[in-house]
Amino acid sequence: MQETQPVSPTPLSGEGIRPAIFSGFKAAKASDRALGGADDVKEHYTESIAQEWNTDMVWGSRLARAFYQFTADVSRAGLQFPRTTKLMSKILCGELLYADLANRAFQKLMPF
């Protein structure tokens, strides 16, 4: 089984409310399963967090490194292109994953 890190603020935005709600929701589901008699609650919760959250945090960390390396350029792009703000809003609302954002960037940088 894969080890997980505690759910922490997202690396690009620094926000922590969405991770708290996400892990709380998963914990509530796990508690419900435990009260229903399930034996594998801890393993299922850990696996769920690892698959659904930690993977995206890896992409968030990668994007954050790129963002902080080119802060001025990225800030100009954000001001110049309102779509950038909309994409970040979607991430903060949980409608878009960091991995999705990275894939979009790769497609723009390296069209096949």
TIMI-2910 file (N, C-alpha, C, CB; in pm, 1 decimal, decimal comma, always signed):
<rs>
+----------+----------+----------+----------+----------+----------+----------+----------+----------+----------+----------+----------+------+
!      n_x !      n_y !      n_z !     ca_x !     ca_y !     ca_z !      c_x !      c_y !      c_z !     cb_x !     cb_y !     cb_z ! resn !
+----------+----------+----------+----------+----------+----------+----------+----------+----------+----------+----------+----------+------+
!    +83,2 !   -117,0 !     +0,0 !     +0,0 !     +0,0 !     +0,0 !    +88,2 !   +124,0 !     +0,0 !    -94,9 !     -0,6 !   +120,2 !  Met !
!    +44,0 !   +225,5 !    -73,3 !   +120,4 !   +348,9 !    -86,8 !   +104,3 !   +434,9 !    +38,1 !    +75,9 !   +426,9 !   -211,9 !  Gln !
!   +216,9 !   +489,7 !    +86,5 !   +213,6 !   +583,4 !   +198,9 !   +159,0 !   +715,4 !   +149,0 !   +355,0 !   +602,1 !   +262,2 !  Glu !
!    +86,8 !   +786,8 !   +234,6 !    +36,9 !   +917,2 !   +194,7 !    +91,3 !  +1022,8 !   +287,3 !   -115,7 !   +920,0 !   +194,1 !  Thr !
!    +97,7 !  +1143,2 !   +235,6 !   +135,9 !  +1258,9 !   +315,0 !     +7,9 !  +1321,3 !   +367,7 !   +220,1 !  +1361,9 !   +231,3 !  Gln !
!    +15,1 !  +1393,0 !   +478,5 !   -103,9 !  +1462,2 !   +524,9 !   -150,5 !  +1561,3 !   +419,6 !    -77,1 !  +1533,6 !   +658,1 !  Pro !
!   -281,7 !  +1578,5 !   +412,6 !   -335,5 !  +1674,1 !   +317,6 !   -297,2 !  +1812,8 !   +365,1 !   -490,1 !  +1659,7 !   +302,8 !  Val !
!   -229,1 !  +1887,2 !   +279,4 !   -181,1 !  +2019,5 !   +316,7 !   -226,8 !  +2120,3 !   +212,8 !    -27,0 !  +2021,1 !   +330,7 !  Ser !
!   -202,4 !  +2247,8 !   +238,4 !   -243,3 !  +2347,7 !   +139,9 !   -186,1 !  +2317,2 !     +2,8 !   -200,1 !  +2486,5 !   +184,1 !  Pro !
!   -263,0 !  +2350,9 !   -100,1 !   -216,5 !  +2324,6 !   -234,9 !    -90,6 !  +2404,9 !   -262,2 !   -325,6 !  +2357,6 !   -337,7 !  Thr !
!     +6,5 !  +2345,5 !   -328,5 !   +137,0 !  +2408,8 !   -344,9 !   +138,7 !  +2531,9 !   -433,6 !   +231,1 !  +2310,8 !   -399,3 !  Pro !
!    +46,4 !  +2544,7 !   -525,2 !    +50,1 !  +2659,6 !   -614,7 !    -23,0 !  +2778,5 !   -554,6 !    -10,5 !  +2623,8 !   -749,5 !  Leu !
!   -139,7 !  +2754,8 !   -499,9 !   -220,0 !  +2865,8 !   -450,6 !   -203,2 !  +2891,7 !   -301,9 !   -363,4 !  +2840,3 !   -479,9 !  Ser !
!   -159,2 !  +2790,7 !   -227,2 !   -144,9 !  +2807,2 !    -83,3 !   -277,1 !  +2793,2 !     -9,4 !    -84,0 !  +2941,1 !    -53,0 !  Gly !
!   -384,8 !  +2771,1 !    -80,9 !   -513,7 !  +2759,2 !    -13,5 !   -523,9 !  +2624,7 !    +56,9 !   -629,3 !  +2776,1 !   -113,7 !  Glu !
!   -596,0 !  +2621,4 !   +165,6 !   -605,8 !  +2497,7 !   +241,6 !   -747,4 !  +2453,2 !   +270,3 !   -533,9 !  +2512,6 !   +368,8 !  Gly !
!   -846,3 !  +2534,9 !   +238,0 !   -985,0 !  +2500,0 !   +268,5 !  -1030,2 !  +2381,1 !   +185,4 !  -1077,4 !  +2619,6 !   +244,0 !  Ile !
!  -1001,7 !  +2383,2 !    +56,4 !  -1045,1 !  +2272,8 !    -30,2 !   -984,3 !  +2140,1 !    +13,5 !  -1007,7 !  +2301,4 !   -175,7 !  Arg !
!   -853,2 !  +2134,3 !    +46,2 !   -799,6 !  +2006,7 !    +94,6 !   -864,8 !  +1961,8 !   +225,1 !   -649,5 !  +2017,7 !   +114,2 !  Pro !
!   -896,2 !  +2056,4 !   +312,5 !   -960,3 !  +2021,3 !   +439,5 !  -1098,9 !  +1963,4 !   +416,4 !   -969,4 !  +2143,9 !   +530,9 !  Ala !
!  -1174,6 !  +2024,3 !   +328,2 !  -1309,5 !  +1974,5 !   +297,4 !  -1300,9 !  +1837,9 !   +230,6 !  -1385,8 !  +2074,0 !   +206,3 !  Ile !
!  -1207,7 !  +1824,4 !   +136,2 !  -1190,6 !  +1698,0 !    +65,4 !  -1157,5 !  +1584,9 !   +162,0 !  -1080,9 !  +1710,6 !    -40,2 !  Phe !
!  -1057,6 !  +1606,6 !   +248,1 !  -1018,4 !  +1499,2 !   +340,3 !  -1127,7 !  +1474,9 !   +444,5 !   -884,9 !  +1533,8 !   +410,3 !  Ser !
!  -1199,6 !  +1579,9 !   +484,8 !  -1311,5 !  +1561,9 !   +578,4 !  -1422,9 !  +1478,7 !   +517,7 !  -1366,5 !  +1696,9 !   +621,9 !  Gly !
!  -1452,0 !  +1503,6 !   +391,6 !  -1553,4 !  +1425,9 !   +320,9 !  -1513,0 !  +1279,0 !   +314,0 !  -1575,3 !  +1481,9 !   +179,3 !  Phe !
!  -1387,4 !  +1255,5 !   +278,7 !  -1337,8 !  +1117,1 !   +271,8 !  -1338,6 !  +1050,9 !   +410,2 !  -1195,0 !  +1114,2 !   +212,9 !  Lys !
!  -1304,6 !  +1127,7 !   +514,8 !  -1306,1 !  +1073,5 !   +650,8 !  -1448,3 !  +1039,5 !   +694,1 !  -1243,3 !  +1173,5 !   +749,3 !  Ala !
!  -1544,8 !  +1122,6 !   +656,4 !  -1685,2 !  +1095,1 !   +689,8 !  -1732,7 !   +967,0 !   +622,0 !  -1775,0 !  +1213,6 !   +648,3 !  Ala !
!  -1695,0 !   +949,2 !   +494,8 !  -1731,0 !   +825,5 !   +425,0 !  -1666,5 !   +704,7 !   +492,1 !  -1688,9 !   +832,7 !   +277,4 !  Lys !
!  -1540,2 !   +720,6 !   +533,6 !  -1470,3 !   +610,8 !   +601,0 !  -1537,2 !   +578,5 !   +734,5 !  -1321,8 !   +646,5 !   +623,1 !  Ala !
!  -1576,8 !   +681,6 !   +807,7 !  -1645,2 !   +660,6 !   +936,5 !  -1776,2 !   +586,4 !   +916,6 !  -1671,4 !   +795,1 !  +1006,8 !  Ser !
!  -1849,3 !   +624,5 !   +813,5 !  -1975,4 !   +557,7 !   +783,4 !  -1952,0 !   +409,9 !   +752,0 !  -2046,0 !   +626,9 !   +665,4 !  Asp !
!  -1848,0 !   +382,4 !   +674,6 !  -1814,2 !   +243,3 !   +642,6 !  -1773,7 !   +166,3 !   +768,5 !  -1700,5 !   +238,2 !   +538,7 !  Arg !
!  -1697,2 !   +232,8 !   +856,8 !  -1654,5 !   +166,9 !   +981,3 !  -1775,2 !   +135,0 !  +1068,4 !  -1554,7 !   +256,1 !  +1059,1 !  Ala !
!  -1868,4 !   +227,8 !  +1078,7 !  -1990,2 !   +203,6 !  +1157,0 !  -2075,3 !    +93,5 !  +1095,7 !  -2072,2 !   +331,8 !  +1168,6 !  Leu !
!  -2060,8 !    +75,0 !   +965,4 !  -2132,8 !    -32,3 !   +896,4 !  -2063,0 !   -167,0 !   +907,2 !  -2150,5 !     +3,0 !   +751,1 !  Gly !
!  -1945,9 !   -170,3 !   +972,8 !  -1877,2 !   -296,3 !   +996,4 !  -1763,7 !   -328,9 !   +900,9 !  -1974,0 !   -403,9 !   +991,2 !  Gly !
!  -1726,9 !   -239,8 !   +814,0 !  -1617,2 !   -266,8 !   +720,2 !  -1484,8 !   -278,8 !   +794,8 !  -1608,1 !   -155,6 !   +613,4 !  Ala !
!  -1402,0 !   -372,0 !   +751,5 !  -1272,9 !   -396,8 !   +816,5 !  -1158,1 !   -316,3 !   +755,3 !  -1239,9 !   -543,9 !   +809,4 !  Asp !
!  -1171,5 !   -278,6 !   +630,7 !  -1059,8 !   -218,6 !   +557,3 !  -1069,9 !    -66,0 !   +547,3 !  -1052,8 !   -277,8 !   +418,1 !  Asp !
!  -1130,7 !     -3,9 !   +645,8 !  -1159,3 !   +139,0 !   +638,7 !  -1031,9 !   +222,1 !   +627,4 !  -1238,2 !   +182,4 !   +760,7 !  Val !
!   -934,0 !   +195,1 !   +712,3 !   -810,8 !   +274,7 !   +710,1 !   -738,7 !   +259,8 !   +576,4 !   -717,6 !   +232,8 !   +825,1 !  Lys !
!   -729,0 !   +136,6 !   +528,1 !   -661,2 !   +112,4 !   +401,6 !   -735,2 !   +180,9 !   +286,7 !   -649,4 !    -38,4 !   +375,3 !  Glu !
!   -867,2 !   +170,9 !   +286,4 !   -947,2 !   +230,9 !   +180,1 !   -933,9 !   +383,4 !   +182,5 !  -1095,2 !   +189,7 !   +194,3 !  His !
!   -938,5 !   +443,5 !   +301,2 !   -923,5 !   +588,8 !   +313,8 !   -785,6 !   +632,2 !   +264,4 !   -944,6 !   +633,3 !   +460,6 !  Tyr !
!   -682,0 !   +562,3 !   +308,8 !   -545,2 !   +596,0 !   +270,0 !   -527,2 !   +585,3 !   +119,4 !   -445,3 !   +504,9 !   +341,5 !  Thr !
!   -578,0 !   +479,0 !    +61,1 !   -566,9 !   +458,9 !    -83,3 !   -644,4 !   +566,8 !   -159,3 !   -618,3 !   +318,8 !   -122,2 !  Glu !
!   -762,1 !   +598,9 !   -109,9 !   -844,8 !   +701,1 !   -174,4 !   -775,0 !   +836,9 !   -174,8 !   -980,3 !   +712,1 !   -103,9 !  Ser !
!   -718,9 !   +876,1 !    -61,7 !   -646,7 !  +1003,3 !    -53,6 !   -525,9 !  +1000,9 !   -147,2 !   -601,7 !  +1031,8 !    +92,3 !  Ile !
!   -453,0 !   +890,2 !   -146,6 !   -333,5 !   +879,5 !   -231,3 !   -368,7 !   +890,7 !   -379,1 !   -261,3 !   +747,1 !   -205,2 !  Ala !
!   -473,3 !   +821,8 !   -420,9 !   -508,1 !   +821,0 !   -562,5 !   -573,4 !   +951,3 !   -606,8 !   -600,3 !   +705,2 !   -592,3 !  Gln !
!   -659,7 !  +1005,0 !   -523,9 !   -738,9 !  +1119,4 !   -568,0 !   -678,4 !  +1254,6 !   -532,7 !   -874,9 !  +1110,4 !   -509,5 !  Glu !
!   -588,4 !  +1258,2 !   -437,0 !   -537,6 !  +1388,3 !   -394,7 !   -387,3 !  +1402,9 !   -410,4 !   -574,6 !  +1412,7 !   -252,5 !  Trp !
!   -312,0 !  +1307,6 !   -356,8 !   -166,1 !  +1321,9 !   -356,7 !   -108,2 !  +1330,2 !   -497,1 !   -102,9 !  +1206,2 !   -283,1 !  Asn !
!   -164,6 !  +1254,3 !   -591,0 !   -116,1 !  +1259,8 !   -728,6 !   -130,1 !  +1400,8 !   -783,6 !   -192,4 !  +1159,8 !   -817,4 !  Thr !
!   -242,5 !  +1464,8 !   -755,3 !   -261,8 !  +1600,7 !   -804,1 !   -167,9 !  +1698,1 !   -735,5 !   -405,4 !  +1644,0 !   -783,6 !  Asp !
!   -133,9 !  +1672,4 !   -611,0 !    -41,6 !  +1760,6 !   -540,1 !    +98,9 !  +1754,0 !   -600,3 !    -36,9 !  +1723,8 !   -391,5 !  Met !
!   +135,5 !  +1640,1 !   -657,2 !   +264,4 !  +1630,0 !   -726,1 !   +264,2 !  +1726,7 !   -844,5 !   +292,0 !  +1483,1 !   -773,9 !  Val !
!   +155,4 !  +1726,0 !   -920,6 !   +145,6 !  +1819,0 !  -1034,2 !   +140,2 !  +1962,6 !   -985,6 !    +21,5 !  +1787,9 !  -1119,8 !  Trp !
!    +70,8 !  +1988,4 !   -876,8 !    +66,2 !  +2123,2 !   -820,9 !   +204,6 !  +2171,9 !   -780,6 !    -27,0 !  +2127,3 !   -701,0 !  Gly !
!   +284,0 !  +2083,7 !   -722,3 !   +420,8 !  +2120,0 !   -683,0 !   +506,6 !  +2152,4 !   -804,5 !   +485,3 !  +2006,6 !   -602,6 !  Ser !
!   +492,3 !  +2072,6 !   -908,2 !   +569,5 !  +2096,8 !  -1031,2 !   +531,6 !  +2231,0 !  -1093,4 !   +546,4 !  +1983,0 !  -1133,1 !  Arg !
!   +401,5 !  +2257,1 !  -1099,9 !   +356,4 !  +2384,4 !  -1156,1 !   +401,7 !  +2501,3 !  -1069,3 !   +203,5 !  +2385,6 !  -1170,6 !  Leu !
!   +399,9 !  +2481,9 !   -938,0 !   +443,1 !  +2588,7 !   -847,1 !   +589,9 !  +2622,1 !   -870,0 !   +420,2 !  +2547,8 !   -700,2 !  Ala !
!   +674,1 !  +2520,6 !   -886,7 !   +816,8 !  +2545,8 !   -912,7 !   +834,3 !  +2627,9 !  -1040,1 !   +894,7 !  +2412,4 !   -924,4 !  Arg !
!   +759,6 !  +2592,0 !  -1144,4 !   +768,8 !  +2667,5 !  -1269,6 !   +715,6 !  +2809,4 !  -1249,0 !   +690,1 !  +2596,0 !  -1382,7 !  Ala !
!   +605,8 !  +2821,2 !  -1177,8 !   +546,1 !  +2952,4 !  -1152,3 !   +642,9 !  +3042,4 !  -1077,2 !   +415,8 !  +2937,8 !  -1073,2 !  Phe !
!   +701,1 !  +2991,6 !   -969,4 !   +789,1 !  +3074,6 !   -887,6 !   +923,3 !  +3102,7 !   -955,3 !   +812,6 !  +3007,9 !   -754,2 !  Tyr !
!   +959,7 !  +3021,2 !  -1051,8 !  +1082,5 !  +3045,5 !  -1125,7 !  +1063,7 !  +3160,2 !  -1225,9 !  +1127,2 !  +2917,4 !  -1198,4 !  Gln !
!   +942,5 !  +3173,0 !  -1275,8 !   +912,6 !  +3275,3 !  -1377,2 !   +796,9 !  +3363,7 !  -1331,6 !   +878,9 !  +3209,4 !  -1513,0 !  Phe !
!   +799,6 !  +3406,2 !  -1207,1 !   +687,8 !  +3479,0 !  -1147,8 !   +645,0 !  +3600,8 !  -1229,3 !   +724,1 !  +3522,4 !  -1008,8 !  Thr !
!   +739,0 !  +3682,3 !  -1270,4 !   +704,3 !  +3805,0 !  -1343,7 !   +634,0 !  +3772,0 !  -1475,0 !   +830,4 !  +3889,1 !  -1371,3 !  Ala !
!   +687,1 !  +3674,8 !  -1548,5 !   +626,5 !  +3637,4 !  -1676,7 !   +487,1 !  +3578,5 !  -1657,0 !   +715,8 !  +3536,9 !  -1750,7 !  Asp !
!   +474,3 !  +3492,9 !  -1556,3 !   +344,9 !  +3429,9 !  -1530,0 !   +244,6 !  +3534,6 !  -1483,8 !   +358,6 !  +3318,1 !  -1424,3 !  Val !
!   +287,0 !  +3628,0 !  -1401,0 !   +197,1 !  +3734,0 !  -1354,8 !   +148,7 !  +3818,5 !  -1472,1 !   +267,3 !  +3823,0 !  -1250,7 !  Ser !
!   +238,7 !  +3853,2 !  -1562,6 !   +199,5 !  +3929,8 !  -1681,5 !    +99,0 !  +3851,1 !  -1764,9 !   +323,3 !  +3965,4 !  -1766,8 !  Arg !
!   +124,9 !  +3722,6 !  -1780,1 !    +32,5 !  +3638,9 !  -1857,7 !   -103,9 !  +3633,0 !  -1789,5 !    +89,8 !  +3496,0 !  -1875,3 !  Ala !
!   -103,5 !  +3624,9 !  -1657,3 !   -229,5 !  +3621,4 !  -1584,1 !   -308,8 !  +3748,9 !  -1600,8 !   -204,1 !  +3596,5 !  -1438,2 !  Gly !
!   -239,8 !  +3862,3 !  -1602,0 !   -306,9 !  +3991,1 !  -1620,4 !   -349,7 !  +4010,1 !  -1765,5 !   -214,9 !  +4106,1 !  -1577,2 !  Leu !
!   -270,9 !  +3959,3 !  -1855,3 !   -296,3 !  +3976,9 !  -1997,5 !   -408,2 !  +3884,9 !  -2047,2 !   -168,9 !  +3951,3 !  -2076,6 !  Gln !
!   -417,6 !  +3765,9 !  -1987,8 !   -514,3 !  +3666,8 !  -2033,3 !   -610,8 !  +3631,3 !  -1920,2 !   -442,2 !  +3540,4 !  -2084,5 !  Phe !
!   -732,0 !  +3685,9 !  -1922,3 !   -830,2 !  +3656,1 !  -1817,1 !   -859,3 !  +3506,8 !  -1803,2 !   -959,2 !  +3729,8 !  -1845,3 !  Pro !
!   -831,0 !  +3430,8 !  -1907,2 !   -854,7 !  +3285,4 !  -1901,5 !   -770,6 !  +3220,0 !  -1791,4 !   -822,5 !  +3220,2 !  -2038,1 !  Arg !
!   -652,1 !  +3275,6 !  -1765,7 !   -565,2 !  +3222,8 !  -1660,6 !   -635,0 !  +3230,4 !  -1525,3 !   -431,8 !  +3299,9 !  -1656,5 !  Thr !
!   -698,9 !  +3343,9 !  -1497,9 !   -771,9 !  +3360,9 !  -1371,7 !   -887,4 !  +3262,5 !  -1364,0 !   -824,2 !  +3505,5 !  -1357,4 !  Thr !
!   -956,1 !  +3240,1 !  -1475,0 !  -1067,5 !  +3145,0 !  -1477,3 !  -1018,2 !  +3002,7 !  -1448,9 !  -1139,9 !  +3150,3 !  -1613,6 !  Lys !
!   -903,0 !  +2967,9 !  -1504,9 !   -848,4 !  +2834,1 !  -1480,4 !   -813,2 !  +2815,7 !  -1332,3 !   -723,5 !  +2810,2 !  -1568,2 !  Leu !
!   -750,2 !  +2916,7 !  -1271,5 !   -717,2 !  +2906,6 !  -1128,9 !   -843,6 !  +2899,2 !  -1044,4 !   -631,2 !  +3026,2 !  -1084,8 !  Met !
!   -947,8 !  +2971,1 !  -1083,8 !  -1075,3 !  +2964,2 !  -1012,2 !  -1133,1 !  +2823,3 !  -1018,4 !  -1175,6 !  +3065,1 !  -1070,6 !  Ser !
!  -1121,4 !  +2760,4 !  -1134,5 !  -1170,6 !  +2623,2 !  -1148,9 !  -1092,2 !  +2527,5 !  -1059,6 !  -1161,5 !  +2578,0 !  -1295,6 !  Lys !
!   -962,2 !  +2549,3 !  -1047,8 !   -881,2 !  +2464,8 !   -959,5 !   -926,8 !  +2482,7 !   -815,1 !   -730,1 !  +2498,8 !   -973,4 !  Ile !
!   -943,0 !  +2607,2 !   -772,5 !   -982,1 !  +2634,4 !   -634,0 !  -1121,6 !  +2582,9 !   -602,6 !   -975,5 !  +2783,2 !   -606,1 !  Leu !
!  -1207,2 !  +2572,2 !   -703,8 !  -1343,1 !  +2519,9 !   -683,5 !  -1348,8 !  +2368,0 !   -698,0 !  -1439,7 !  +2584,6 !   -782,6 !  Cys !
!  -1236,5 !  +2307,1 !   -733,5 !  -1233,9 !  +2161,7 !   -749,6 !  -1288,6 !  +2114,2 !   -882,5 !  -1310,9 !  +2097,7 !   -639,8 !  Gly !
!  -1307,8 !  +2205,1 !   -977,5 !  -1359,6 !  +2168,4 !  -1108,7 !  -1249,3 !  +2125,9 !  -1204,8 !  -1436,8 !  +2283,9 !  -1167,8 !  Glu !
!  -1125,4 !  +2155,5 !  -1170,2 !  -1011,5 !  +2125,9 !  -1254,8 !   -895,8 !  +2081,2 !  -1165,8 !   -971,9 !  +2249,4 !  -1341,1 !  Leu !
!   -823,0 !  +1981,1 !  -1210,5 !   -707,8 !  +1931,6 !  -1135,6 !   -580,9 !  +1998,0 !  -1186,8 !   -696,9 !  +1777,8 !  -1146,5 !  Leu !
!   -478,7 !  +2002,3 !  -1101,2 !   -349,0 !  +2053,5 !  -1144,4 !   -295,8 !  +1972,0 !  -1261,6 !   -248,7 !  +2051,4 !  -1028,0 !  Tyr !
!   -321,1 !  +1841,8 !  -1260,2 !   -276,4 !  +1755,9 !  -1369,9 !   -342,4 !  +1798,6 !  -1500,8 !   -308,0 !  +1607,8 !  -1339,5 !  Ala !
!   -470,3 !  +1837,2 !  -1496,3 !   -539,4 !  +1885,0 !  -1615,9 !   -473,8 !  +2012,2 !  -1668,4 !   -688,1 !  +1910,3 !  -1586,0 !  Asp !
!   -439,6 !  +2101,0 !  -1577,1 !   -374,8 !  +2226,3 !  -1614,1 !   -237,8 !  +2199,5 !  -1677,9 !   -359,7 !  +2317,5 !  -1490,6 !  Leu !
!   -163,7 !  +2106,3 !  -1618,4 !    -32,6 !  +2070,4 !  -1673,5 !    -47,8 !  +2010,2 !  -1813,1 !    +40,1 !  +1971,0 !  -1580,2 !  Ala !
!   -146,5 !  +1923,3 !  -1831,3 !   -168,5 !  +1863,6 !  -1963,5 !   -203,7 !  +1969,4 !  -2067,2 !   -279,4 !  +1758,7 !  -1956,8 !  Asn !
!   -285,0 !  +2066,4 !  -2028,3 !   -318,1 !  +2175,8 !  -2120,8 !   -192,0 !  +2253,0 !  -2159,9 !   -421,7 !  +2271,7 !  -2056,8 !  Arg !
!   -107,9 !  +2279,7 !  -2060,9 !    +16,4 !  +2353,1 !  -2088,3 !   +105,7 !  +2273,5 !  -2182,5 !    +91,7 !  +2383,8 !  -1957,1 !  Ala !
!   +119,2 !  +2142,6 !  -2157,7 !   +203,0 !  +2058,9 !  -2243,2 !   +148,4 !  +2057,3 !  -2386,7 !   +211,0 !  +1914,9 !  -2186,7 !  Phe !
!    +17,2 !  +2051,0 !  -2400,9 !    -41,8 !  +2049,4 !  -2535,2 !    -14,1 !  +2179,9 !  -2609,0 !   -193,1 !  +2025,0 !  -2527,0 !  Gln !
!    -15,7 !  +2290,8 !  -2536,9 !    +11,8 !  +2420,8 !  -2600,2 !   +159,8 !  +2434,0 !  -2636,8 !    -29,6 !  +2536,3 !  -2506,3 !  Lys !
!   +247,5 !  +2380,9 !  -2548,7 !   +391,1 !  +2392,9 !  -2571,9 !   +442,3 !  +2296,6 !  -2677,2 !   +465,2 !  +2370,5 !  -2444,0 !  Leu !
!   +382,8 !  +2177,6 !  -2681,7 !   +429,9 !  +2073,6 !  -2773,1 !   +313,2 !  +2014,1 !  -2853,1 !   +502,8 !  +1962,6 !  -2694,7 !  Met !
!   +261,5 !  +2087,2 !  -2948,0 !   +151,7 !  +2031,1 !  -3027,5 !   +200,6 !  +1913,4 !  -3111,8 !    +89,9 !  +2139,5 !  -3118,3 !  Pro !
!   +122,5 !  +1810,9 !  -3114,8 !   +160,8 !  +1688,6 !  -3189,7 !    +98,6 !  +1687,9 !  -3325,2 !   +119,8 !  +1562,0 !  -3114,5 !  Phe !
+----------+----------+----------+----------+----------+----------+----------+----------+----------+----------+----------+----------+------+
</rs>
